[in-house]
Amino acid sequence: MKKFLLLTGGIIAACVALALIGPLAGLLFSGLLVALGMHFYIGSKSTFGKIIWFTVGLIGVLSAVSNIPAMIGLAAIATIYVIYKKWNGEDVKIPTIEAKEEDPFTNFEKEWSNLTK
């Protein structure tokens, strides 16, 4: 029964991902425009060049905002990945960012004790 549910969920997620392939391609192109705009904006020396590359990046951002349905497609692709891992019996680890509350002087004290030995 578990395999049947995984198969059904995978088929549904694949249909959703295929239905949203157009917005996904648009989001990819938008991300490319943003990356190009940022890269060449940083490397540009002239004010005119900075204005042009800022405009290219801004067009990419506005285009990415218009491709919000692609986020559903990305979620469907992530679901397919999780279902694939579960089907093979592998553990699915989702990376998280953990905030470490440490004293900034702890590392200094460790290094200082190593130096004084």
Stockholm file with secondary structure:
# STOCKHOLM 1.0

chainA/1-117         MKKFLLLTGGIIAACVALALIGPLAGLLFSGLLVALGMHFYIGSKSTFGKIIWFTVGLIGVLSAVSNIPAMIGLAAIATIYVIYKKWNGEDVKIPTIEAKEEDPFTNFEKEWSNLTK
#=GR chainA/1-117 SS CHHHHHHHHHHHHHHHHHHTHHHHHHHHHHHHHHHHHHHHHHHCCSHHHHHHHHHHHHHHHHHHHHTTHHHHHHHHHHHHHHHHHHHTTCCCCCCCCCCCCCCTHHHHHHHHHHHHC
#=GC SS_cons         CHHHHHHHHHHHHHHHHHHTHHHHHHHHHHHHHHHHHHHHHHHCCSHHHHHHHHHHHHHHHHHHHHTTHHHHHHHHHHHHHHHHHHHTTCCCCCCCCCCCCCCTHHHHHHHHHHHHC
//
